[in-house]
Amino acid sequence: MGSYGGPVHPTPPFNAPAARRLREALGMAPGHVAYGLAAQYGLRISAETVIAWERGLATPGERELTALAGVLWCAPGELLAAAATLREHRMTRELSVDELARRLGMTGASYLRMEESGRWRGNEKQSAALCRALELTAAQFLTATGRDEELAELLSSAVTTRWQAYVRPVAKVVPLDRGLIQDVLEQLHADYQALMVSTLSWSSTGQERAGSTGDAGRAFLARVVEQFWRTAGV
């Protein structure tokens, strides 16, 4: 159970090869790791379970991962694959729910509800504080807070209609300077419109023009979030 009576957390993104590499670098056998987990942390973990972790057949829970990091003389983040969720980023930074919530100016229970639901509802000030505390890029923030799809919809509308109307909505989703967002949307809109014009000029018949334009437009919109971050340079 979570510290506030929430549901049991899913297991973290464990990096099995890293665990084995760190153990071998210390000259330890799986049995030595199991002994350390019991002696230092009171965890009854068998050598067979340690081997299963290293082979990717089983995954340690949050408490087990923290203890394993202690036995292997490393930070918990070194035993994690690339973090994607808020919880994974928090674990990588070795922050407790209460400590992170305090930095954000909210209660632990309020933060935990957002972490468990995968939907961030903090204000702009709290979003900026979250990025600082977890050392998130703007792109990582969007993925961790479950807003990639929302951004894709806004950007698709911005490049195909009047981009000016989407500066404010995008600014509410993306923790970037509004002036930068305005410049990026204007550029993406110009790129999309130029692509449509150039595609029309390439095709000789009306049917070919319609097909080529549709394909080019769909391809551009499929990559619009990637193009947004590239144009923003973040």
N, C-alpha and C positions, 0 to 999 in steps of 0.2 A: 504494500500500500504506500501511497505517497505520504509525505509528512503532514498533509492537511486532509487526509482521509480520501484522497483521490484514487483512481484506479492504478493497478500495477503498471509500471512503466514498461514499454517495449525495450528489448535489449539494445545496447548501443552498437554502432557500426564497428565491430571489432576487427582489427587488422591482424589476422592469424599469423602471416609470415613474419611480421615485426615482432610478435611475441616470441616466436621460436628463435629468431635471430638474436634478440636481446638476451634470452636465456643462455644460448650457446656462447655468446660473447663473454658471459660471466663464468663459463665453465660449469654450469649447473645442469643436473639431470632433472627430468620432470618430477622425480621423487623429492628432490631438494626444494623445488618450488612448492609442492604440496605441503611439505613440512613447514616451510616459511609461512604459508597461508594460515596454517593451524597455530603455530607458535606465536606469530606476531599479531594475527588478526582474529583468531578464534574461529576460522572457517574450516569446516571438515570437507576438504576437497581432495579427492584421490589423484594419484599420479596419472591414472587412466583418463580422468576428466581433463587434466592439464594437457595431455596429448590430444584429446578430442578438440580442445580449444585451438591448439596449434594447427590442427588439420582442417579446421573449419567445419567440423561435425557438430560442434556445440558452441555456444556463445556465453561468456560470463555476463552476469547482471552488473548493474552499476556498482554495487558494493564490492562484488568480486573483482571487477576491473580495477577499482581504486586500490584494493589490497594487492592485486597482482602487480600493479605498477610499483607499489612499495617494495615488494619482494625483488623485483627486477631493477630496482634503483633507477626508475625513469618516471617521467610525468605521465599521467593518464592519457594525455593527448597523443603520446607516442605510440599508444596501443590502439588508436582509433583510425579508421579509414577517413576519407574526406568527409567532414561534417556537412550536413545539409539542413537539419532542423534546429530550432532554438535550443532544444535540450542538448543536442550533440555539440553545438558550439559552446554552450555553457560548460559542459563536461570537459571539453578541450581546454577551456580557460581555468578549469579547476575552481569554479565558483558554485557555491550552494545557492539554492533557490532564494533563501532569505538575504544573502549577501548581494545577489544581483538585483533583487527587488528593491533593496535599500538604495542602491545606486540610481535606480530609476525613479525613486520617489513614489513607490506604490507598496502595497502590502504583499507579503509572500503569497497569500491565498489568491489575490487578484492576478499576480504574475503567473502562478502555477496553472490557473484555469486557461490562460492564453497559451501557455507552453503545451499543455496537454491537448488542447483543441487544434493547435496548429494555426490559429487565427489571431494575429496581433491586432489589438484595439487601442494601443497607446497613442497619445497625442504626438505632435511634431517634436516637442522638447524631449519626451520620453523615448521617441524613436532615435533621436540623435544620441541620447545617453546610452541606449542599447547598442548602437553601432560602436561607440567608444569602448564600452565595457567588454564587448565580445570581439572587438577588432574586426568588424564586418565591413566589407566593401558594400557599396550600394547594391550591386548585383546579388551578393550573398544575403543581404538583408531582405530583398524581395523574395528570394527562394525560401529562406527560413521562415518568413512570415506568411507564406502561402499566397503571395500576390502576383506571381508570374502571369497567371492566366488573365487576371484583371488588367495588368499592364498591357498585355498583348492586345486585348480588346480595345483599350483606349488608344493605343498607338495605331491600330488598324483604322480606326475611325478618323484619327488625326491626319493620316497621310492621304486618305481617300476623300475627305471633305475639307472643312475649314480648320486648319491646325490651331489657329488662335483660340478657338473655343475649348481646347483641351490642355492648355498650359496649366490652369488651376487644378483640374482633376488629376493630371499626372503628378503635379507637385504634392498632392495629398498622399500619393502612393509611394513616390520615390524620394528618398532623403537627399536631394540635390538642390543646389541654388536655383531659384526660379528663373533667373536670367539665362543660366546654362540650359535649362529645360526648354526655354523658348527658342534658343538658338538651334538646339538639336531637332526639335519638332519642325522648325522651318526648313532645315536642311533635309530631313527625311521626306517631308512633303515634296520639296523640289526634286529630290532624287526619284521618288515614285512617279511624279508627273512626267519627268524627263524620260523615264523608262517607258511609260505608256506611249508617249509621242514617238520615240525612236522605234518601238516595236511596230507601231502602225506603219511607219515609213518603210520598214523592211519587207513587209508582206505585199504581194502583188494583187491578190483578190480579196474581196470582202470577207469570204469565209475564212481564208488564211489569216487575215488581220484579226478577226474575232477570236480565233483559236489561239494565235500567238500572244495576243494581248492578255487573254484570260490566263494562260499558262504563266506568263511573265509576272503578272500581278499577283497570282497565288503564290509563286515562289518568293517574291519580295515580302509579302505579308507573313509567310511562314517563318521568315528569318528576321522579322521586324524588331523583336526584342534584342536579338544579338546585334543587329545594326544600331539600335538605340545606344547600347553600352559602348560599342566601338566608336560611334560618333561622339559620344560624351567623353570618351577618353578615360573612363574609370573602370 
